[in-house]
């Protein structure tokens, strides 16, 4: 017969386990509804051209209101103002309860320079969707470590050239509609099935964050990678670094997006980007899908980072489906 002390200890253990499981679940910001307001800000490269009309019109066609941040139009060489100015604008938007999503205007470089100037305490109490890709991977990775889901998708500067299908995937993600993809088989794929939270982004940015408090945690997850304008030997260096840091240990699956405009030296590296990835991951048994339609391409389809997904890779199709 259990004593009161034993029963009390048992209840305490159950509470601690359930509480631990609750904390491990990723927090998803509220989905948008018509009438909500989104903000456009610059966390990295400057955006001083009058090129926001297509993105503003797109958001309004979805029934949303748009606020343009003070960082838009600032000019500090390559960057949209100083680190402090970009951080202050971003801070103002995440602290504003009337703003329901923040759409980063473009990538380039600079988000890592302002991330440590941002206080996320109010965001943790009132989370909102952060949208973008490329250099915005800094925010994706940092917020994932804090326990919040984000949206990897097109940015305002990409809207005019994005496909209608890609725009629709962003709308679905923002409004909480079902999101899934079926991709034709690639010969390089590694067949199999996986289930786990999707994380990742731009390979160069993930590589640059290693060793920082924003470093991505890949264990038990599905990893998405894409990149642009890199030398092939450096792709090898970055993939090897992820391997040596244990990123592939316990990984459930790998989704390889676009690796566009790759460069080589006068003496060729000898492998394509896909062959480099296959070589580095050859001793792991997780499924891999190549040429997934996301990244620096026309069909940069939306992904939900921090959201649980299933990945099925067979000899005909690859299916990525979010819960």
FITI-42661 format. One record per residue (C-alpha): chain; residue number from 1; residue in one letter; y, x, z. Coordinates in steps of 0.02 Angstrom, whole numbers, always signed. Each point is the difference from the previous one (the first is absolute). Example, Ala and Ser with C-alpha at 12.3 -4.5 7.8 and 13.67 -1.06 7.14 Angstrom:
2
+-------+-----+------+--------+--------+--------+
| kette |  nr | rest |     yy |     xx |     zz |
+-------+-----+------+--------+--------+--------+
|     A |   1 |    a |   -225 |   +615 |   +390 |
|     A |   2 |    s |   +172 |    +69 |    -33 |
+-------+-----+------+--------+--------+--------+
//
This chain:
323
+-------+-----+------+--------+--------+--------+
| kette |  nr | rest |     yy |     xx |     zz |
+-------+-----+------+--------+--------+--------+
|     A |   1 |    x |     +0 |     +0 |     +0 |
|     A |   2 |    x |   +171 |    +67 |    -49 |
|     A |   3 |    x |   +124 |    +29 |   +139 |
|     A |   4 |    x |   +183 |    -56 |    -16 |
|     A |   5 |    x |    +47 |   +183 |    -21 |
|     A |   6 |    x |   -125 |    +20 |   -143 |
|     A |   7 |    x |    +60 |   -159 |    -84 |
|     A |   8 |    x |   +181 |    +56 |    +17 |
|     A |   9 |    x |    -41 |   +167 |    -78 |
|     A |  10 |    x |    -91 |    -87 |   -143 |
|     A |  11 |    x |   +149 |   -113 |    -36 |
|     A |  12 |    x |   +115 |   +152 |     +4 |
|     A |  13 |    x |   -108 |    +91 |   -128 |
|     A |  14 |    x |     -3 |   -153 |   -113 |
|     A |  15 |    x |   +189 |    -13 |    +13 |
|     A |  16 |    x |    +26 |   +184 |    -40 |
|     A |  17 |    x |   -116 |     -6 |   -150 |
|     A |  18 |    x |    +77 |   -159 |    -71 |
|     A |  19 |    x |   +175 |    +66 |    +32 |
|     A |  20 |    x |    -44 |   +163 |    -86 |
|     A |  21 |    x |    -68 |    -94 |   -150 |
|     A |  22 |    x |   +157 |   -107 |     -8 |
|     A |  23 |    x |   +110 |   +155 |     -2 |
|     A |  24 |    x |   -103 |    +78 |   -139 |
|     A |  25 |    x |    +35 |   -147 |   -116 |
|     A |  26 |    x |   +141 |    +30 |   -123 |
|     A |  27 |    x |   +151 |   -112 |    +24 |
|     A |  28 |    x |    +51 |    -93 |   -157 |
|     A |  29 |    x |   +183 |    -54 |    -16 |
|     A |  30 |    x |    +29 |   -185 |    -34 |
|     A |  31 |    x |    -16 |    -52 |   -181 |
|     A |  32 |    x |   +158 |    -54 |    -89 |
|     A |  33 |    x |    +51 |   -176 |    -41 |
|     A |  34 |    x |   +135 |    -69 |   -114 |
|     A |  35 |    x |   +172 |    +26 |    +73 |
|     A |  36 |    x |    -44 |   +164 |    +86 |
|     A |  37 |    x |   +108 |   +154 |    -25 |
|     A |  38 |    x |    -56 |   +172 |    -57 |
|     A |  39 |    x |   +103 |   +159 |     +3 |
|     A |  40 |    x |    +11 |   +137 |   -131 |
|     A |  41 |    x |    +31 |   +173 |    +73 |
|     A |  42 |    x |    -13 |   +182 |    -52 |
|     A |  43 |    x |   -103 |   +114 |   +111 |
|     A |  44 |    x |    -13 |   +144 |   -124 |
|     A |  45 |    x |    +80 |    +33 |   -169 |
|     A |  46 |    x |   +170 |    -74 |    -38 |
|     A |  47 |    x |    +22 |   -157 |   -101 |
|     A |  48 |    x |   +179 |    -13 |    -61 |
|     A |  49 |    x |    -30 |    -90 |   -166 |
|     A |  50 |    x |    +24 |   -186 |    -18 |
|     A |  51 |    x |   -186 |    -27 |    -28 |
|     A |  52 |    x |    -45 |   -122 |   +138 |
|     A |  53 |    x |    +30 |   -161 |    -97 |
|     A |  54 |    x |   -181 |    -18 |    -64 |
|     A |  55 |    x |    -73 |    +22 |   +175 |
|     A |  56 |    x |   +127 |   -116 |    +80 |
|     A |  57 |    x |    -34 |   -131 |   -133 |
|     A |  58 |    x |   -188 |    +19 |    +27 |
|     A |  59 |    x |    +16 |    -25 |   +188 |
|     A |  60 |    x |   +113 |   -151 |    -25 |
|     A |  61 |    x |   -125 |    -75 |   -123 |
|     A |  62 |    x |   -122 |     +2 |   +146 |
|     A |  63 |    x |   +124 |    -95 |   +108 |
|     A |  64 |    x |    +56 |   +151 |   +100 |
|     A |  65 |    x |   +173 |    +60 |    +49 |
|     A |  66 |    x |    +47 |   +183 |    -24 |
|     A |  67 |    x |   +111 |   +116 |   +102 |
|     A |  68 |    x |    +46 |   +170 |    -71 |
|     A |  69 |    x |    +12 |   +139 |   +129 |
|     A |  70 |    x |   +143 |   +121 |    +26 |
|     A |  71 |    x |   -109 |   +145 |    -59 |
|     A |  72 |    x |     +4 |    -69 |   -177 |
|     A |  73 |    x |   +139 |    +91 |    -91 |
|     A |  74 |    x |    +11 |   +148 |   +118 |
|     A |  75 |    x |     -4 |   +169 |    -86 |
|     A |  76 |    x |    -54 |   +160 |    +87 |
|     A |  77 |    x |    -63 |   +111 |   -141 |
|     A |  78 |    x |   -177 |    -69 |    -31 |
|     A |  79 |    x |     +0 |   -109 |   +154 |
|     A |  80 |    x |    +74 |   -170 |    +42 |
|     A |  81 |    x |   +124 |    +66 |   +126 |
|     A |  82 |    x |    -40 |   +107 |   +150 |
|     A |  83 |    x |   -161 |    -15 |    +99 |
|     A |  84 |    x |   +100 |    -86 |   +137 |
|     A |  85 |    x |    +76 |   -126 |   -122 |
|     A |  86 |    x |   -168 |    -46 |    -75 |
|     A |  87 |    x |    -80 |    -14 |   +172 |
|     A |  88 |    x |   +144 |   -107 |    +65 |
|     A |  89 |    x |    -14 |   -121 |   -146 |
|     A |  90 |    x |   -189 |    -14 |    +20 |
|     A |  91 |    x |    +21 |    -20 |   +188 |
|     A |  92 |    x |   +125 |   -140 |    -23 |
|     A |  93 |    x |   -119 |    -94 |   -113 |
|     A |  94 |    x |   -156 |    +16 |   +109 |
|     A |  95 |    x |   +102 |    -53 |   +153 |
|     A |  96 |    x |    +75 |   -152 |    -87 |
|     A |  97 |    x |   -105 |   -154 |    +43 |
|     A |  98 |    x |    +62 |    -90 |   -156 |
|     A |  99 |    x |    -78 |   +131 |   -115 |
|     A | 100 |    x |   -184 |    -38 |    -33 |
|     A | 101 |    x |    -45 |   +143 |   -118 |
|     A | 102 |    x |    +74 |   +167 |    -52 |
|     A | 103 |    x |    -16 |    +56 |   -180 |
|     A | 104 |    x |    +27 |   +186 |    -26 |
|     A | 105 |    x |   +100 |    +24 |   -159 |
|     A | 106 |    x |    -86 |   +157 |    -64 |
|     A | 107 |    x |   -101 |   +154 |    +46 |
|     A | 108 |    x |    +33 |   +181 |    -43 |
|     A | 109 |    x |    +22 |    +96 |   +161 |
|     A | 110 |    x |    +88 |    -25 |   +165 |
|     A | 111 |    x |    -90 |   -130 |   +106 |
|     A | 112 |    x |    -81 |   +135 |   +107 |
|     A | 113 |    x |   +173 |    +68 |    +37 |
|     A | 114 |    x |    +56 |   -162 |    +83 |
|     A | 115 |    x |   -161 |    -69 |    +77 |
|     A | 116 |    x |    +23 |    +85 |   +169 |
|     A | 117 |    x |   +176 |    -71 |    +15 |
|     A | 118 |    x |    -66 |   -179 |     -1 |
|     A | 119 |    x |    -40 |    -96 |   +159 |
|     A | 120 |    x |   -143 |   -121 |    -34 |
|     A | 121 |    x |     +3 |    -86 |   +171 |
|     A | 122 |    x |    +81 |   -160 |    -66 |
|     A | 123 |    x |   -110 |     +4 |   -154 |
|     A | 124 |    x |   -153 |     +1 |   +113 |
|     A | 125 |    x |    +62 |   -162 |    +79 |
|     A | 126 |    x |    +52 |    -78 |   -166 |
|     A | 127 |    x |    -97 |    +83 |   -143 |
|     A | 128 |    x |    +45 |    -30 |   -181 |
|     A | 129 |    x |    -75 |    +55 |   -165 |
|     A | 130 |    x |    +50 |   +172 |    -64 |
|     A | 131 |    x |    -22 |    +11 |   -189 |
|     A | 132 |    x |     -9 |   +150 |   -115 |
|     A | 133 |    x |   -107 |   +145 |    -61 |
|     A | 134 |    x |    +12 |   +185 |    -43 |
|     A | 135 |    x |   +117 |    +80 |   +131 |
|     A | 136 |    x |    -10 |   -162 |   +100 |
|     A | 137 |    x |   -176 |    +59 |    +45 |
|     A | 138 |    x |    +90 |    +81 |   +148 |
|     A | 139 |    x |    +39 |   -173 |    +69 |
|     A | 140 |    x |   -172 |    -68 |    -43 |
|     A | 141 |    x |    -86 |   +140 |    +94 |
|     A | 142 |    x |   +119 |     +1 |   +148 |
|     A | 143 |    x |     -9 |   -188 |    +25 |
|     A | 144 |    x |   -188 |     +1 |    -21 |
|     A | 145 |    x |    -11 |   +121 |   +146 |
|     A | 146 |    x |   +110 |   -120 |    +99 |
|     A | 147 |    x |   -121 |   -141 |    -43 |
|     A | 148 |    x |    +92 |    -99 |   -135 |
|     A | 149 |    x |    -49 |    -56 |   -175 |
|     A | 150 |    x |   +114 |    +41 |   -147 |
|     A | 151 |    x |     +9 |    -36 |   -187 |
|     A | 152 |    x |    -30 |   +134 |   -133 |
|     A | 153 |    x |    +87 |    -71 |   -153 |
|     A | 154 |    x |   +135 |    +11 |   -131 |
|     A | 155 |    x |   +178 |    +38 |    +51 |
|     A | 156 |    x |   +164 |    -73 |    -65 |
|     A | 157 |    x |    +26 |   +140 |   -126 |
|     A | 158 |    x |   -173 |    -38 |    -74 |
|     A | 159 |    x |    +19 |   -188 |    -19 |
|     A | 160 |    x |    +78 |     +0 |   -174 |
|     A | 161 |    x |   -148 |    +99 |    -72 |
|     A | 162 |    x |   -138 |    -76 |   +106 |
|     A | 163 |    x |   -124 |   -121 |    -74 |
|     A | 164 |    x |     +7 |   -184 |    +46 |
|     A | 165 |    x |   -173 |    +17 |    +75 |
|     A | 166 |    x |    +59 |   +141 |   +113 |
|     A | 167 |    x |   +150 |   -101 |    +58 |
|     A | 168 |    x |   -116 |   -145 |    +39 |
|     A | 169 |    x |   -110 |   +110 |   +110 |
|     A | 170 |    x |   +153 |    +44 |   +105 |
|     A | 171 |    x |    +46 |   -183 |    +18 |
|     A | 172 |    x |   -176 |    -42 |    +55 |
|     A | 173 |    x |     +1 |   +138 |   +130 |
|     A | 174 |    x |   +168 |    -52 |    +71 |
|     A | 175 |    x |    -43 |   -185 |    +10 |
|     A | 176 |    x |   -175 |    +28 |    +68 |
|     A | 177 |    x |   -100 |    -63 |   -149 |
|     A | 178 |    x |   -175 |    +69 |    -38 |
|     A | 179 |    x |     +2 |   +171 |    -81 |
|     A | 180 |    x |   -146 |    +82 |    -91 |
|     A | 181 |    x |    -32 |   +110 |   -151 |
|     A | 182 |    x |   -142 |    +21 |   -125 |
|     A | 183 |    x |     +4 |   +166 |    -94 |
|     A | 184 |    x |   -114 |    +50 |   -145 |
|     A | 185 |    x |   -127 |   +136 |    +39 |
|     A | 186 |    x |    +42 |   +184 |    -25 |
|     A | 187 |    x |   -138 |   +126 |    -34 |
|     A | 188 |    x |    +68 |   +112 |   +138 |
|     A | 189 |    x |    -17 |   -135 |   +134 |
|     A | 190 |    x |   -117 |    +23 |   +147 |
|     A | 191 |    x |    -91 |   -164 |    +28 |
|     A | 192 |    x |    -13 |    -89 |   +167 |
|     A | 193 |    x |    +84 |   -123 |   +117 |
|     A | 194 |    x |   +122 |    +23 |   +143 |
|     A | 195 |    x |    +98 |   -101 |   +124 |
|     A | 196 |    x |   +150 |    +58 |   +100 |
|     A | 197 |    x |   +186 |     +8 |    +20 |
|     A | 198 |    x |    +91 |    +66 |   -154 |
|     A | 199 |    x |   +116 |   +149 |    +29 |
|     A | 200 |    x |    +78 |   +137 |   -104 |
|     A | 201 |    x |   +131 |    +20 |   -134 |
|     A | 202 |    x |    +70 |   +150 |    -91 |
|     A | 203 |    x |   -112 |   +153 |    +19 |
|     A | 204 |    x |   +145 |   +124 |     +6 |
|     A | 205 |    x |    +85 |    -98 |   +139 |
|     A | 206 |    x |   -160 |    -21 |   +101 |
|     A | 207 |    x |    -28 |   +188 |    -17 |
|     A | 208 |    x |   +177 |    +35 |    +60 |
|     A | 209 |    x |    -25 |   -109 |   +155 |
|     A | 210 |    x |   -156 |    +90 |    +61 |
|     A | 211 |    x |    +26 |    +68 |   +174 |
|     A | 212 |    x |   +145 |   -118 |    +36 |
|     A | 213 |    x |     +2 |   -157 |   +105 |
|     A | 214 |    x |     +0 |    -98 |   -163 |
|     A | 215 |    x |   -166 |    +74 |    -61 |
|     A | 216 |    x |   -117 |   -134 |    -66 |
|     A | 217 |    x |   -162 |    -42 |    +90 |
|     A | 218 |    x |   -140 |    -27 |   -126 |
|     A | 219 |    x |   -152 |    -23 |   +112 |
|     A | 220 |    x |    -92 |   -162 |    -37 |
|     A | 221 |    x |   +125 |    -47 |   -136 |
|     A | 222 |    x |    +18 |    -14 |   -188 |
|     A | 223 |    x |   +122 |   +128 |    -69 |
|     A | 224 |    x |   +114 |    -26 |   -150 |
|     A | 225 |    x |    +75 |   +151 |    -90 |
|     A | 226 |    x |   +120 |    +20 |   -146 |
|     A | 227 |    x |   +119 |   +133 |    -62 |
|     A | 228 |    x |   +123 |    +51 |   -135 |
|     A | 229 |    x |    +65 |   +159 |    -79 |
|     A | 230 |    x |   -112 |   +124 |    +92 |
|     A | 231 |    x |    -88 |   +159 |    -52 |
|     A | 232 |    x |   -188 |    -17 |     -3 |
|     A | 233 |    x |    -29 |   +150 |   +113 |
|     A | 234 |    x |   +114 |    -84 |   +128 |
|     A | 235 |    x |   -101 |   -161 |    -10 |
|     A | 236 |    x |   -150 |   +108 |    +45 |
|     A | 237 |    x |    +96 |    +79 |   +144 |
|     A | 238 |    x |    +53 |   -170 |    +69 |
|     A | 239 |    x |   -171 |    -79 |    -15 |
|     A | 240 |    x |    -80 |   +152 |    +82 |
|     A | 241 |    x |   +126 |    -11 |   +143 |
|     A | 242 |    x |    -43 |   -183 |    +29 |
|     A | 243 |    x |   -183 |    +49 |     +5 |
|     A | 244 |    x |    +28 |   +143 |   +122 |
|     A | 245 |    x |   +103 |   -114 |   +113 |
|     A | 246 |    x |   -148 |   -119 |    +11 |
|     A | 247 |    x |    +78 |   -140 |   -102 |
|     A | 248 |    x |   -162 |    -31 |    -94 |
|     A | 249 |    x |   -110 |     +4 |   +156 |
|     A | 250 |    x |    -44 |   -180 |    +38 |
|     A | 251 |    x |    +98 |    -65 |   -151 |
|     A | 252 |    x |    -72 |   -163 |    -66 |
|     A | 253 |    x |    +63 |     +4 |   -179 |
|     A | 254 |    x |   +125 |    +81 |   -118 |
|     A | 255 |    x |   +114 |    -89 |   -125 |
|     A | 256 |    x |    +79 |   +119 |   -125 |
|     A | 257 |    x |   +156 |    -69 |    -84 |
|     A | 258 |    x |   +100 |    +81 |   -138 |
|     A | 259 |    x |    +16 |   +188 |    -10 |
|     A | 260 |    x |   +131 |     +8 |   -137 |
|     A | 261 |    x |    +95 |   +142 |    -83 |
|     A | 262 |    x |   -113 |   +135 |    +71 |
|     A | 263 |    x |    +43 |   +181 |    -44 |
|     A | 264 |    x |   -103 |   +156 |    -25 |
|     A | 265 |    x |    +38 |   +186 |     +0 |
|     A | 266 |    x |    -13 |   +121 |   -147 |
|     A | 267 |    x |   -172 |    +41 |    +66 |
|     A | 268 |    x |    -78 |   -175 |    +18 |
|     A | 269 |    x |    -66 |    -58 |   +167 |
|     A | 270 |    x |   -155 |    -64 |    -89 |
|     A | 271 |    x |    -12 |   -176 |    +71 |
|     A | 272 |    x |    +92 |   -164 |    -20 |
|     A | 273 |    x |    +72 |    -88 |   +152 |
|     A | 274 |    x |   -151 |   -116 |     +5 |
|     A | 275 |    x |   -120 |   +147 |    -12 |
|     A | 276 |    x |    +91 |    +86 |   +142 |
|     A | 277 |    x |    -16 |   -153 |   +110 |
|     A | 278 |    x |   -184 |    -21 |    -45 |
|     A | 279 |    x |    -35 |   +183 |    +39 |
|     A | 280 |    x |    +86 |     -2 |   +170 |
|     A | 281 |    x |    -88 |   -162 |    +51 |
|     A | 282 |    x |   -171 |    +34 |    -78 |
|     A | 283 |    x |    -90 |    +22 |   +166 |
|     A | 284 |    x |    +58 |   -167 |    +70 |
|     A | 285 |    x |    -90 |   -164 |    -31 |
|     A | 286 |    x |   +146 |   -123 |     -3 |
|     A | 287 |    x |    +36 |    -99 |   -161 |
|     A | 288 |    x |   +141 |    +57 |   -113 |
|     A | 289 |    x |    +94 |    -99 |   -132 |
|     A | 290 |    x |   +110 |    +93 |   -124 |
|     A | 291 |    x |   +146 |    -61 |   -106 |
|     A | 292 |    x |    +42 |   -141 |   +119 |
|     A | 293 |    x |   +158 |    -83 |    -69 |
|     A | 294 |    x |   +127 |    +57 |   +131 |
|     A | 295 |    x |   +121 |   +145 |    +12 |
|     A | 296 |    x |   +130 |    +70 |   -119 |
|     A | 297 |    x |    -50 |   -112 |   -144 |
|     A | 298 |    x |    +54 |   -160 |    -86 |
|     A | 299 |    x |   -131 |   -103 |    +92 |
|     A | 300 |    x |    +37 |    +61 |   +176 |
|     A | 301 |    x |    -94 |   -138 |    +88 |
|     A | 302 |    x |    +36 |    -42 |   +181 |
|     A | 303 |    x |   -110 |    +62 |   +141 |
|     A | 304 |    x |     +0 |    -53 |   +183 |
|     A | 305 |    x |     -9 |   +153 |   +112 |
|     A | 306 |    x |    -68 |    -37 |   +172 |
|     A | 307 |    x |    -92 |   -152 |    -65 |
|     A | 308 |    x |   -189 |    -12 |     +4 |
|     A | 309 |    x |    -78 |     +6 |   -173 |
|     A | 310 |    x |   -169 |     +6 |    -86 |
|     A | 311 |    x |    -37 |   +120 |   -142 |
|     A | 312 |    x |   -149 |    -26 |   -115 |
|     A | 313 |    x |    -31 |   +127 |   -138 |
|     A | 314 |    x |   -143 |    -35 |   -121 |
|     A | 315 |    x |    -41 |    +53 |   -178 |
|     A | 316 |    x |   +103 |   -140 |    -78 |
|     A | 317 |    x |   +148 |    -38 |   +112 |
|     A | 318 |    x |    +89 |    +57 |   +157 |
|     A | 319 |    x |    +67 |   -136 |   +115 |
|     A | 320 |    x |   +131 |    +28 |   +135 |
|     A | 321 |    x |    +31 |   -155 |   +105 |
|     A | 322 |    x |   +111 |    -24 |   +151 |
|     A | 323 |    x |    -48 |   -116 |   +142 |
+-------+-----+------+--------+--------+--------+
//
